[in-house]
């Protein structure tokens, strides 16, 4: 078998977005692939017959988007299949097609003169649309000259003023509309300043949760009911709870939300039942689970449902330790884990007693599975050829106990051949994320080069409870201690790992920790810091989450706690730096903005530390997971070249 290389990323297929037909007999899913020549992803719809277990490709245009079943035999989906489907410059348009499952070509159904982000069926042949709306938009009768001029400037009036993957978002909202194809009428249902994040439809009533603001986005949100006639009534007080999900459950409403009183933004949400008549709330369950989370991997593309009501129960995915599962919560509060030993669930759909899901087994990528009589049966095989061709290093568990007596999860990828071998410590983002056993291409490519790859879930990680995840005011302390203790443990487990040739690699929070390591230890021979934070003081004003996340994590702001923020900033300790360090940033990353990496880069130059920075045009915080194919390959090449220079070459370390 061949070794996995960075270039082999292009051969992977990414399965996501399972959707069951109303009769529960067929499942629709999306398969995406990279097109290196076009430098884009091609996405097509596939269909699984649950009675036979067979799968087939349904569409071939490569540009399919959101979709719903109109009935058991018809799918309505968004696509862009030619010049006629593209909006004119300065305007918006979303085109929907309709296709029968029993054969025939897709037929153009209708178009909407707005950017549609989601669609659900309503009664009488109507649809509820979630639409991205610009409150600063020019009027419909604006001239082309006016539209051309408007593209050259941005007016900012709100916080956040930009958002990762969405660009400038001041006065941008997501609104609900009712669309009637027979008359082409498009009618807005929600008020001007409401930003809808989740919604559900029952008869002539739409349930929503989201945020209502006019100046600065709050940590807390709102939830309410709006009728198709436009009458809106709240379910909870505005700005009292942080609301993550909302759905109808029988004659009541289920809300997943938190008051954030005990653990701030990191508090795990409880599940409430709300009575639409008197708006009373009853806590149905408070599972200490990371609802909607899953172990990290760079071999996923696309999303899918992680929360749905079916019958008298709520189904949801959640992370517990290093594995995500599907859970079922009855309307009486009985919680059941639909466990899947040796794997993790990413998304699912359910109709009646029928459940399909996307998930992965250890050391593999996502496939489609069918839950039947308590057993998960695999239906798809999108990456079988890949895993038949390439050797995958098994993620070997190397758990350890930290200084606080906590049992932590860690793993190692072991290279082939006799040692000694260089070793790389990979550090996940978040920090409220977690590693697990899904296939992680970057790590496998490093292992294929002959490196040990060590990774773990230190304090601050998701899936281990609220107290474990709470790093407020302690960044660079207990988390750093856990990482260094794990590295020592891993090196003891694998004595053929060369202690003189150690690398550190991480992005986002992992990039912060790489920057922290740079100023706090000389034990590494090279570091690759990506989409990082280096200066909490400046991050407060530039990051899309600076005024919320940064304040929550530090407990202060630059005017009340400048010294606190500076003490937590890796940039403060740059004078101690000795290790060659690579910085990778995306110019449209509004989560960890490019100035954070450039400040560290300038400091390294100032103090004479070998350094390099690679900046990616047009990419955002998700470069390593959903960036353009050639950019993702270049990113991997930068990391590998840096480690080759300082971990592989004999003259690099004297």
Phi and psi in degrees as a GROMACS rama.xvg file:
@    title "Ramachandran Plot"
@    xaxis  label "Phi"
@    yaxis  label "Psi"
@TYPE xy
-86.5722  154.969  UNK-2
-77.3244  144.253  UNK-3
-72.1662  133.414  UNK-4
-121.004  169.551  UNK-5
-61.7396  -35.4126  UNK-6
-67.0805  -22.7022  UNK-7
-72.1059  -10.2048  UNK-8
-54.316  -36.2518  UNK-9
-65.0485  -18.4242  UNK-10
-87.2835  -11.6819  UNK-11
-72.8602  151.129  UNK-12
-113.846  146.187  UNK-13
-121.28  112.925  UNK-14
-99.4951  136.639  UNK-15
-157.976  -179.672  UNK-16
55.8554  57.8545  UNK-17
-69.743  141.617  UNK-18
-145.014  121.652  UNK-19
-87.4946  145.114  UNK-20
-68.9179  158.624  UNK-21
-57.938  -29.076  UNK-22
-89.2688  -1.09318  UNK-23
70.5397  17.5223  UNK-24
-96.4216  -23.9333  UNK-25
-131.736  155.54  UNK-26
-128.779  130.116  UNK-27
-95.4629  141.923  UNK-28
-150.173  163.986  UNK-29
-108.05  137.42  UNK-30
-121.377  122.496  UNK-31
-109.015  148.091  UNK-32
-140.157  156.603  UNK-33
-87.8969  136.682  UNK-34
-113.065  103.542  UNK-35
-66.9304  -37.6177  UNK-36
-64.2987  -44.5084  UNK-37
-83.923  -12.2013  UNK-38
57.0234  48.8636  UNK-39
-152.199  174.006  UNK-40
-101.912  138.331  UNK-41
-107.35  128.853  UNK-42
-123.263  123.916  UNK-43
-125.531  156.515  UNK-44
-90.8301  137.288  UNK-45
-123.336  160.35  UNK-46
-130.924  135.882  UNK-47
-115.283  131.202  UNK-48
-91.2412  111.602  UNK-49
-72.037  -20.3725  UNK-50
-77.0093  -32.1137  UNK-51
-106.528  -19.1782  UNK-52
80.1539  6.65897  UNK-53
-87.598  151.759  UNK-54
-126.025  147.485  UNK-55
-148.278  155.326  UNK-56
-79.4756  135.342  UNK-57
-101.32  -38.8164  UNK-58
-127.025  161.801  UNK-59
-135.132  6.28335  UNK-60
-72.5051  -27.288  UNK-61
83.5252  7.2835  UNK-62
-133.327  38.7906  UNK-63
-87.4247  144.589  UNK-64
-124.165  -133.461  UNK-65
-61.0754  150.49  UNK-66
-156.563  155.472  UNK-67
-142.689  157.937  UNK-68
-84.4409  126.26  UNK-69
-82.1739  -35.6369  UNK-70
-154.539  -174.722  UNK-71
-63.2229  -19.8467  UNK-72
-117.747  5.70544  UNK-73
-134.862  134.02  UNK-74
-116.227  133.288  UNK-75
-106.271  127.884  UNK-76
-144.688  153.536  UNK-77
-86.5448  139.359  UNK-78
-157.515  164.051  UNK-79
-129.852  101.138  UNK-80
-110.61  17.6936  UNK-81
160.954  -179.386  UNK-82
-60.1707  -33.4087  UNK-83
-66.4866  -20.6123  UNK-84
-91.0266  -8.37317  UNK-85
-87.3819  139.975  UNK-86
-72.0732  153.392  UNK-87
-69.147  158.245  UNK-88
-57.3641  130.376  UNK-89
81.8862  4.68258  UNK-90
-126.055  171.416  UNK-91
-123.335  151.963  UNK-92
-163.171  139.353  UNK-93
-128.149  128.099  UNK-94
-111.977  135.137  UNK-95
-113.526  141.698  UNK-96
-118.162  160.376  UNK-97
-127.026  135.373  UNK-98
-137.912  141.169  UNK-99
-88.7141  143.377  UNK-100
-76.8658  -20.1571  UNK-101
-90.2308  9.88885  UNK-102
128.958  162.37  UNK-103
103.491  162.877  UNK-104
-83.3621  160.096  UNK-105
-69.7153  140.867  UNK-106
-118.681  135.227  UNK-107
-61.2546  126.849  UNK-108
-97.3472  -58.8056  UNK-109
-165.577  167.057  UNK-110
-128.964  149.832  UNK-111
-118.71  133.107  UNK-112
-80.9697  37.4578  UNK-113
-147.109  169.526  UNK-114
-87.5171  106.176  UNK-115
-91.7258  127.404  UNK-116
-103.066  -20.9793  UNK-117
-159.233  158.944  UNK-118
-146.604  139.492  UNK-119
-136.193  153.633  UNK-120
-76.6305  143.986  UNK-121
-121.378  -175.12  UNK-122
-77.0227  165.036  UNK-123
58.0666  39.429  UNK-124
69.8132  22.1902  UNK-125
-106.108  169.32  UNK-126
-136.554  146.317  UNK-127
-99.7802  125.383  UNK-128
-113.159  139.753  UNK-129
-98.8682  118.215  UNK-130
-120.894  132.833  UNK-131
-78.7518  126.454  UNK-132
-129.689  134.605  UNK-133
-102.884  112.586  UNK-134
-70.1066  -12.568  UNK-135
-98.8608  9.86795  UNK-136
-62.2177  147.561  UNK-137
-68.9581  154.602  UNK-138
-65.232  158.386  UNK-139
-57.6462  -32.3561  UNK-140
-88.9373  13.795  UNK-141
-62.5647  143.215  UNK-142
-76.9088  163.442  UNK-143
-62.9969  -33.7362  UNK-144
-63.9169  -41.7992  UNK-145
-63.8129  -41.1119  UNK-146
-67.9503  -39.5548  UNK-147
-64.7971  -41.7741  UNK-148
-67.0728  -39.1943  UNK-149
-63.5836  -25.7241  UNK-150
-70.4826  -11.6508  UNK-151
-94.2324  -1.24308  UNK-152
-147.153  159.974  UNK-153
-131.076  134.611  UNK-154
-107.435  123.828  UNK-155
-112.046  128.7  UNK-156
-131.728  -7.73165  UNK-157
-134.85  161.847  UNK-158
-112.532  131.029  UNK-159
-75.7748  150.759  UNK-160
-96.6294  -14.6236  UNK-161
-144.36  163.644  UNK-162
-145.987  143.512  UNK-163
-60.3278  129.288  UNK-164
79.6771  -6.75779  UNK-165
-121.643  -7.64822  UNK-166
74.9435  -146.25  UNK-167
-74.9993  127.648  UNK-168
-123.218  9.57154  UNK-169
-59.9382  122.332  UNK-170
65.302  26.2698  UNK-171
-98.6848  133.94  UNK-172
-133.884  160.329  UNK-173
-111.297  115.767  UNK-174
-113.881  157.546  UNK-175
-98.1101  135.039  UNK-176
-128.169  150.015  UNK-177
-102.357  124.646  UNK-178
-116.224  130.377  UNK-179
-114.948  102.862  UNK-180
-59.1221  -35.3298  UNK-181
-60.0676  -34.8448  UNK-182
-111.841  -4.50046  UNK-183
59.5936  24.2896  UNK-184
-80.2325  134.226  UNK-185
-124.369  113.725  UNK-186
-123.807  128.988  UNK-187
-76.5035  138.114  UNK-188
-106.802  -26.7343  UNK-189
-107.348  161.503  UNK-190
-76.786  168.996  UNK-191
-57.871  -41.6361  UNK-192
-102.402  5.44614  UNK-193
-81.2389  130.672  UNK-194
-109.48  107.394  UNK-195
-82.6182  131.313  UNK-196
-110.081  -25.5857  UNK-197
-152.294  148.99  UNK-198
-154.502  160.56  UNK-199
-142.837  154.274  UNK-200
-124.009  132.152  UNK-201
-139.04  107.212  UNK-202
63.0623  -124.096  UNK-203
-101.589  23.5143  UNK-204
-125.746  137.898  UNK-205
-115.845  128.724  UNK-206
-97.3392  137.375  UNK-207
-138.072  157.05  UNK-208
-136.059  152.22  UNK-209
174.385  -150.351  UNK-210
-131.759  135.538  UNK-211
-118.166  116.312  UNK-212
-153.814  159.536  UNK-213
-128.01  -6.94093  UNK-214
-139.435  -51.0424  UNK-215
-143.396  128.659  UNK-216
-63.8403  131.028  UNK-217
-91.313  160.728  UNK-218
-68.3973  -26.7898  UNK-219
-98.156  158.92  UNK-220
-131.729  -149.172  UNK-221
-148.403  166.12  UNK-222
-147.925  145.207  UNK-223
-163.596  179.665  UNK-224
-121.521  135.694  UNK-225
-130.297  132.669  UNK-226
-86.0876  166.399  UNK-227
-70.1552  -8.6838  UNK-228
-90.0147  -6.40114  UNK-229
100.138  1.89615  UNK-230
-75.4334  124.187  UNK-231
-115.631  131.253  UNK-232
-137.868  136.584  UNK-233
-76.6829  154.826  UNK-234
-103.51  -30.1545  UNK-235
-135.847  159.251  UNK-236
-64.9608  143.588  UNK-237
-62.6544  143.528  UNK-238
58.5644  36.734  UNK-239
-111.858  -35.6118  UNK-240
-127.997  152.164  UNK-241
-89.2864  114.947  UNK-242
-106.625  122.519  UNK-243
-99.2505  -37.9793  UNK-244
-145.149  156.207  UNK-245
-150.493  140.079  UNK-246
-159.3  154.438  UNK-247
-75.9156  139.222  UNK-248
-135.85  98.57  UNK-249
63.039  -131.514  UNK-250
-88.308  5.39287  UNK-251
-119.735  -176.216  UNK-252
-123.089  136.716  UNK-253
-104.26  131.456  UNK-254
-124.857  132.612  UNK-255
-103.131  113.01  UNK-256
-157.775  168.578  UNK-257
-140.213  145.985  UNK-258
-90.9931  -7.2879  UNK-259
59.2299  18.9609  UNK-260
-75.0594  -31.8517  UNK-261
-92.3872  -40.5986  UNK-262
-129.32  16.6764  UNK-263
63.9097  -146.497  UNK-264
-63.0519  -23.7662  UNK-265
-82.3628  -0.421806  UNK-266
-67.1266  131.159  UNK-267
-73.6239  137.467  UNK-268
-73.0676  153.235  UNK-269
-98.549  164.17  UNK-270
-109.907  120.173  UNK-271
-114.292  152.379  UNK-272
-105.372  129.72  UNK-273
-113.371  134.954  UNK-274
-88.689  118.03  UNK-275
-63.6237  -20.7387  UNK-276
-77.6133  -50.8685  UNK-277
-114.278  3.14795  UNK-278
62.1083  20.2362  UNK-279
-72.6989  148.478  UNK-280
-114.807  137.045  UNK-281
-127.069  124.971  UNK-282
-74.3347  116.574  UNK-283
-84.7013  -36.6773  UNK-284
-164.65  147.853  UNK-285
-126.599  62.9967  UNK-286
-69.9562  132.033  UNK-287
-81.783  68.2608  UNK-288
-126.643  147.658  UNK-289
-85.4914  85.7788  UNK-290
-64.0085  129.841  UNK-291
85.5428  -5.33984  UNK-292
-91.6739  160.693  UNK-293
-151.145  159.655  UNK-294
-58.4964  148.944  UNK-295
-74.1907  146.692  UNK-296
-158.724  150.792  UNK-297
-98.3405  11.5836  UNK-298
-112.214  34.859  UNK-299
-122.901  143.744  UNK-300
-148.349  123.159  UNK-301
108.59  170.185  UNK-302
-121.554  -137.858  UNK-303
148.147  167.278  UNK-304
-73.3984  133.699  UNK-305
-121.099  9.09446  UNK-306
-159.803  124.587  UNK-307
-162.476  145.395  UNK-308
-96.719  135.481  UNK-309
-141.059  123.558  UNK-310
64.2769  -129.362  UNK-311
-103.704  28.6307  UNK-312
-140.329  153.125  UNK-313
-104.021  129.301  UNK-314
-107.81  139.846  UNK-315
-156.268  155.475  UNK-316
-93.8794  151.72  UNK-317
-157.959  153.829  UNK-318
-99.5883  129.568  UNK-319
-130.269  118.815  UNK-320
55.252  -121.843  UNK-321
-107.027  17.3691  UNK-322
-134.688  137.616  UNK-323
-102.854  140.067  UNK-324
-130.28  172.287  UNK-325
-100.289  132.619  UNK-326
-119.958  151.341  UNK-327
-125.701  121.67  UNK-328
-115.838  117.505  UNK-329
-75.7577  166.356  UNK-330
-72.2718  -3.55109  UNK-331
-101.373  0.929147  UNK-332
96.5324  7.84165  UNK-333
-81.5596  122.264  UNK-334
-105.023  129.644  UNK-335
-128.729  132.154  UNK-336
-92.6278  122.355  UNK-337
-87.1017  75.3915  UNK-338
-66.3545  150.133  UNK-339
-134.83  90.2361  UNK-340
-57.8175  132.552  UNK-341
81.1979  15.1078  UNK-342
-152.226  178.95  UNK-343
-134.075  142.085  UNK-344
-95.3349  135.633  UNK-345
-104.702  -46.5842  UNK-346
-155.527  169.555  UNK-347
-159.256  173.402  UNK-348
-146.322  156.123  UNK-349
-143.081  137.359  UNK-350
-136.999  114.352  UNK-351
61.8384  -121.503  UNK-352
-97.9986  5.36354  UNK-353
-96.9303  128.989  UNK-354
-129.047  131.103  UNK-355
-122.141  154.899  UNK-356
-152.397  157.515  UNK-357
-102.733  136.714  UNK-358
-166.183  174.984  UNK-359
-134.941  146.205  UNK-360
-82.8034  170.541  UNK-361
-53.4674  133.184  UNK-362
65.3695  22.3411  UNK-363
-130.939  170.689  UNK-364
-96.9596  176.029  UNK-365
-68.7611  137.373  UNK-366
-133.944  172.791  UNK-367
-95.3868  132.983  UNK-368
-127.656  151.735  UNK-369
-117.734  124.6  UNK-370
-89.9113  117.872  UNK-371
-139.749  121.087  UNK-372
52.5936  43.0238  UNK-373
80.259  1.1243  UNK-374
-117.706  138.655  UNK-375
-93.2252  122.38  UNK-376
-110.051  127.384  UNK-377
-76.8411  134.021  UNK-378
-108.797  -34.9343  UNK-379
-104.514  164.531  UNK-380
-146.977  48.5779  UNK-381
-69.1042  -23.8214  UNK-382
-120.201  19.2828  UNK-383
-59.2788  -40.8121  UNK-384
-63.5918  -37.6772  UNK-385
-62.4046  -47.7302  UNK-386
-77.5299  -15.8404  UNK-387
-77.7832  -25.1254  UNK-388
-90.3987  -38.9367  UNK-389
-108.372  145.053  UNK-390
-80.953  126.769  UNK-391
-106.756  129.89  UNK-392
-80.48  125.794  UNK-393
-69.049  135.316  UNK-394
-74.13  102.686  UNK-395
-83.6114  124.02  UNK-396
-67.0715  131.858  UNK-397
-134.647  68.0318  UNK-398
-63.0664  156.262  UNK-399
-151.005  167.509  UNK-400
-112.01  126.844  UNK-401
-82.8211  -176.886  UNK-402
-66.6501  -19.4906  UNK-403
-90.5049  5.0602  UNK-404
80.8204  14.7182  UNK-405
-90.4496  137.817  UNK-406
-82.2542  117.969  UNK-407
-110.493  149.862  UNK-408
-94.3379  134.947  UNK-409
-147.03  161.6  UNK-410
-143.199  164.595  UNK-411
-139.256  138.636  UNK-412
-101.621  130.083  UNK-413
-110.509  124.984  UNK-414
-74.7037  162.484  UNK-415
-79.9324  156.606  UNK-416
88.6259  163.79  UNK-417
-69.7421  150.034  UNK-418
-88.9157  -168.707  UNK-419
-76.0862  154.299  UNK-420
-122.448  146.776  UNK-421
-62.1933  163.523  UNK-422
-138.022  144.145  UNK-423
-123.305  130.083  UNK-424
-92.7475  115.384  UNK-425
-93.4319  136.244  UNK-426
-124.399  123.46  UNK-427
-76.5034  166.266  UNK-428
-84.0183  -168.519  UNK-429
121.281  -100.924  UNK-430
-72.7432  -11.0045  UNK-431
-80.802  62.0273  UNK-432
-131.699  -178.564  UNK-433
-154.633  146.96  UNK-434
-86.5053  159.99  UNK-435
-154.158  -144.784  UNK-436
-109.347  5.93179  UNK-437
-60.3546  154.623  UNK-438
-58.2888  129.097  UNK-439
-125.229  105.638  UNK-440
-61.1574  -45.8319  UNK-441
-55.2906  -45.2861  UNK-442
-66.4262  -41.1795  UNK-443
-65.2697  -35.8215  UNK-444
-67.4202  -38.8987  UNK-445
-65.3393  -41.1752  UNK-446
-63.6512  -38.1101  UNK-447
-62.7918  -25.1071  UNK-448
-79.8196  -8.4206  UNK-449
105.603  21.3829  UNK-450
-103.658  142.394  UNK-451
-70.3653  140.909  UNK-452
-123.62  120.139  UNK-453
-111.473  138.557  UNK-454
-153.07  148.445  UNK-455
-153.37  176.783  UNK-456
-115.339  91.6712  UNK-457
-75.2769  174.129  UNK-458
-56.2051  138.189  UNK-459
109.276  -17.3562  UNK-460
-75.0008  158.611  UNK-461
-83.5301  157.977  UNK-462
93.0747  -1.84405  UNK-463
-118.421  13.1466  UNK-464
102.892  162.385  UNK-465
-68.2401  -41.0876  UNK-466
-64.2539  -40.1135  UNK-467
-64.2854  -38.6948  UNK-468
-80.6292  -10.8274  UNK-469
-78.8532  105.544  UNK-470
-109.594  10.3079  UNK-471
-55.237  121.07  UNK-472
75.8229  5.73211  UNK-473
-127.935  18.1108  UNK-474
-58.9068  134.536  UNK-475
82.8741  8.69369  UNK-476
-114.481  -90.8302  UNK-477
-65.9583  -31.243  UNK-478
-69.1001  -45.2349  UNK-479
-62.0261  -41.3981  UNK-480
-59.9682  -44.1064  UNK-481
-64.1852  -42.6001  UNK-482
-63.4869  -44.2021  UNK-483
-68.4902  -36.7321  UNK-484
-67.3291  -39.1331  UNK-485
-64.6481  -41.827  UNK-486
-59.8375  -44.3898  UNK-487
-59.1693  -43.287  UNK-488
-62.4724  -44.4157  UNK-489
-63.8  -41.6277  UNK-490
-65.6288  -34.0526  UNK-491
-68.1578  -36.2327  UNK-492
-69.5243  -30.8809  UNK-493
-128.152  82.3891  UNK-494
-64.2486  -15.3354  UNK-495
-82.3217  -0.491235  UNK-496
-77.8498  127.231  UNK-497
-79.5275  111.069  UNK-498
-66.2628  -16.575  UNK-499
-89.4062  -5.91155  UNK-500
-129.356  67.4984  UNK-501
-105.126  138.485  UNK-502
-120.075  155.757  UNK-503
-125.885  141.354  UNK-504
-148.331  132.864  UNK-505
-173.549  160.362  UNK-506
-129.811  152.967  UNK-507
65.0409  -119.078  UNK-508
-58.5514  -36.3978  UNK-509
-62.371  -31.8927  UNK-510
-70.3937  -40.65  UNK-511
-55.4493  -46.4636  UNK-512
-68.4584  -33.8505  UNK-513
-61.6669  -42.3349  UNK-514
-65.4736  -36.7055  UNK-515
-65.9213  -44.8044  UNK-516
-57.5136  -40.121  UNK-517
-53.6111  -38.1111  UNK-518
-99.0097  5.78487  UNK-519
-128.388  -6.27015  UNK-520
-158.098  151.842  UNK-521
-108.886  15.6635  UNK-522
-76.9791  -14.8953  UNK-523
-95.9322  148.205  UNK-524
-92.3856  -20.1575  UNK-525
-162.004  150.9  UNK-526
-135.264  140.572  UNK-527
-120.828  105.094  UNK-528
-103.089  128.459  UNK-529
-128.328  144.575  UNK-530
35.9775  58.2902  UNK-531
-100.383  171.198  UNK-532
-113.928  135.274  UNK-533
-125.306  -21.508  UNK-534
-143.424  101.083  UNK-535
-63.6648  -26.3787  UNK-536
-64.7767  -52.7901  UNK-537
-74.8685  -28.9271  UNK-538
-62.1148  -30.6041  UNK-539
-54.8495  -38.0793  UNK-540
-97.0378  -10.9242  UNK-541
-111.168  -31.5669  UNK-542
-73.7349  145.403  UNK-543
-59.7128  -25.9813  UNK-544
-111.146  15.0407  UNK-545
-59.5388  -43.367  UNK-546
-79.3881  -8.63048  UNK-547
-113.975  -67.5809  UNK-548
-61.6234  -47.002  UNK-549
-61.8572  -42.3328  UNK-550
-66.0212  -39.9968  UNK-551
-63.1157  -42.9702  UNK-552
-75.4766  -31.0448  UNK-553
-98.2989  -24.2508  UNK-554
79.5744  10.7102  UNK-555
-155.311  -171.512  UNK-556
-140.249  172.646  UNK-557
-61.7055  -22.0247  UNK-558
-88.0564  -25.9978  UNK-559
-106.086  -20.4826  UNK-560
-144.388  46.6484  UNK-561
-54.4279  -43.4092  UNK-562
-66.9449  -38.0135  UNK-563
-60.9596  -48.5199  UNK-564
-63.4046  -41.5935  UNK-565
-67.0453  -38.3958  UNK-566
-65.7954  -26.4567  UNK-567
-87.2374  -1.75832  UNK-568
-94.9127  125.364  UNK-569
-56.0188  -29.7054  UNK-570
-60.6349  -30.4158  UNK-571
-58.7579  -31.6091  UNK-572
-102.128  15.8196  UNK-573
-62.6898  -26.7829  UNK-574
-65.7869  -18.359  UNK-575
-86.8144  -4.9525  UNK-576
-68.3193  138.943  UNK-577
-136.83  -19.6812  UNK-578
-86.9694  130.287  UNK-579
-54.5257  129.581  UNK-580
-135.625  133.838  UNK-581
-102.566  137.612  UNK-582
-116.434  132.457  UNK-583
-124.256  125.485  UNK-584
-141.052  154.984  UNK-585
-106.027  137.014  UNK-586
-71.5715  -18.2661  UNK-587
-109.352  25.7009  UNK-588
-84.9699  108.156  UNK-589
-101.616  6.76343  UNK-590
-90.1229  -59.5582  UNK-591
-112.596  93.9874  UNK-592
-69.8746  157.879  UNK-593
-61.9761  -27.6843  UNK-594
-61.0912  -26.3903  UNK-595
-65.1992  -44.216  UNK-596
-70.7689  -37.7298  UNK-597
-68.0619  -32.8085  UNK-598
-63.9572  -41.6766  UNK-599
-68.4399  -39.5166  UNK-600
-60.0399  -45.8629  UNK-601
-63.2634  -39.0697  UNK-602
-64.5939  -40.7219  UNK-603
-63.0767  -42.4954  UNK-604
-61.6226  -42.2665  UNK-605
-61.2254  -38.0168  UNK-606
-97.8121  10.2151  UNK-607
73.5502  26.8774  UNK-608
-92.2579  131.763  UNK-609
-55.9252  127.407  UNK-610
-152.991  162.008  UNK-611
-156.001  147.408  UNK-612
-130.381  138.447  UNK-613
-124.35  119.95  UNK-614
-110.501  137.422  UNK-615
-111.422  119.499  UNK-616
-67.3831  137.485  UNK-617
74.7807  0.639336  UNK-618
-100.646  160.463  UNK-619
-121.706  -159.495  UNK-620
-63.2048  -20.0099  UNK-621
-97.9763  24.5902  UNK-622
-48.5519  -45.9745  UNK-623
-73.429  -13.3048  UNK-624
-113.925  -34.0177  UNK-625
-140.735  16.0759  UNK-626
-65.9769  166.331  UNK-627
-58.4679  144.458  UNK-628
-50.6853  -48.6606  UNK-629
-67.9089  -31.2158  UNK-630
-68.8017  -39.9525  UNK-631
-64.1788  -39.2168  UNK-632
-66.6574  -40.1917  UNK-633
-65.9542  -39.6659  UNK-634
-57.7546  -47.9148  UNK-635
-62.5816  -38.7884  UNK-636
-64.0095  -37.8847  UNK-637
-62.8134  -45.5459  UNK-638
-64.2036  -46.229  UNK-639
-65.1105  -40.6233  UNK-640
-64.7615  -37.6836  UNK-641
-65.3468  -45.8206  UNK-642
-69.6277  -33.2451  UNK-643
-61.3561  -42.7516  UNK-644
-64.7425  -39.4984  UNK-645
-109.046  -13.6392  UNK-646
-111.198  -23.648  UNK-647
-104.299  -41.2747  UNK-648
-73.5507  131.546  UNK-649
-64.8751  -28.4829  UNK-650
-84.7833  -4.9506  UNK-651
-71.3983  -30.9076  UNK-652
-112.324  22.7095  UNK-653
